[in-house]
């Protein structure tokens, strides 16, 4: 059970959050609990949605973004994000169960994607303190400077939601997937 109230619907969220939640509902078909609980702070919801929207316009494809999200959620032990991103990876990015399992383990069956996921995992495990060889490896796999920055930004974005869910105890509204840390 969540530690702070999750607005039961868009109309019960703070007024400044309501148009943001309507936009989420228009895009996703619903306003999942993560968005509604974050709506308690219109500024936090706007900040999350702005960064998420900007990164969606980046050069990393949706499959790579989902792979990173799975690795970050697993390492951080966020069952909400692991559940949500397993659903998205399966139904939107069309990743198969073996790939999802590899991503959760910080890897991939695709050579280029493996470099991105391993780099993301290193960022999380070392709290951003990677070594030159980590950056060189992801660049050697074909990621350019902008994409290296985007990988870091995706790690930060996913860590934000992992922390929100961990602190707030967000109720999972996706098919439940538990992290190995649980």
N, C-alpha and C positions, 0 to 999 in steps of 0.2 A: 504494500500500500504506500502511496506517495506520502512524502513528509510535508508537503504543502499542497494546498488545493489545486486540482487540475480543473480548469473551467469545463463544465459538462458539455458546453457547446460554444459556438463562436459568439453568440449573443451575451453570454455570461462572462466573457473575457473583458479586460479593460478596454474602454472605447478606442484608445489609440492602437490597440492590437487587432481589433476586429477587421479592418481592411487588409491587414497583412495575412490574417488567417483565412480570409475569403480568397485571397490570391493563392494560398497553399491549397485550399480546397478545390479551386478551379484547376490547378495544375495536377494534383494527385487524386482528386475525386473525394477526398476527405481531409480532415485536419487531424493527423495522428496526435497521440498524447504528448509526444516530445514537443511539438509546436504549441499545443494548448498550454502545457505547463510552463514553457518558456514565455508564453504570452503574459504571464504575471508581470514581467518587465517588458514593456513595449520596446525599450531601447535594446535589450538583449535580443529579443526576437528580430528586430530590424537589423541589428548587427550580424546575427547569424545568417539571415536570409540574404543580406547584401553580399557577404563574403561567398556564400554558397552560389548565388547567382553569378557573381563575377568569375568564380572558378569554373563554372559550367561552360563559360565562354572561352576557356583556356584551350590549350592544345592536347591535353591528356584526354583520351577517349573514355567513354562511360565505363567500359569494361575495366580499364586500368584504375579508374577512380573507385569502383566497387571493390576491386582486389585490395587496394590500399585500405579502404574502410574496414574490410573484414580483418585484415592483419592488425590494424590499430585496435579494433574492438576486442579481438581475442587477447592481445597483449595486456590491454587495460582492464580486462575482465568485465566488459560492459555487455550484459545480456540483452539489454534493450537494443543497442546498436547492432549487436551480432544478429539478433532476430530480424531487425528491419533490413539490414544489408544482406542477409542470407535470402530474404524474400526478394529484394530488388535484384540481387545477383542472379537468382534463378529465373525470375519472371520478366525482368527488363533487360539485363545485360546478357541473359541466356548463357550463363556459366554452368557447366555441369557439376555434379556433386564432387567429383574427384578434384576439379579445379578449385572449388570452394574450400575443400579440406586443405589443399596445398596453400591457398591464400591465408587461411586461418593459422597455418604453421609458418607463415612468413616466407612463402615461396610461390612458385607457379610452374605449370607444365610448359608454358611458353617462355622461351629464353629471354626475350626483351622484357616481358612483364615480370619475370622473376627478378631481374635487376631492380626494377622499380619497387617491387614489394619488399625485397630484402633491404633496400635502402630505407624505405619507410620504417621497417621494423627496427633497423639500427637507430634511426632517429628517436623512436619511442623508447627503446630499451636504454639508450644513452642520454635521454633527455636533451636531445639536440646536439650533443657533443660527439660528432662523428669525426673520423680521421680522413686524411687526404685520400687514402686508398678507397674509402667508401664512395666519395664523390667521383673519383676516377673510374670506378667500376660501373656506376650508373651511366656516366658519360660514354664509356667504352661500349655500352650496350646500345647506344644510339640516341640517348636523351640529350637534348641541347640545354643550354644554360637556363632558358625560360622554363623548360620542363622540370629541371632540378628545383627551381624556385617553387613551381606549382606543386611538386611532390611534397615539399616542406609545408606549404600552405594547406594542402589536403590533410596532412598529419595533424596540423594545428586545429583545423576545422573539426576533424573527427575526434580529436582529444577533447575539444570543447564540449561536444555533445556527450561523449563518454563521461566526462566529469559532471555535467548537468544531470544526467540520468543517475549516476552514482550518488551524488549528493542529495538529489530530490527524490530518489526512489521511484522514478517514473514507472507506472504500470505498463506492462508490455501489451501492446494491442496488435501484434503480429504473431504468426505461429512461433512459439517459444523455442529458442535455441540457447543452450547454456554454454558458457565459455568453460574451457578446461580449468580456469582459475576458480570457478564457482564451487 
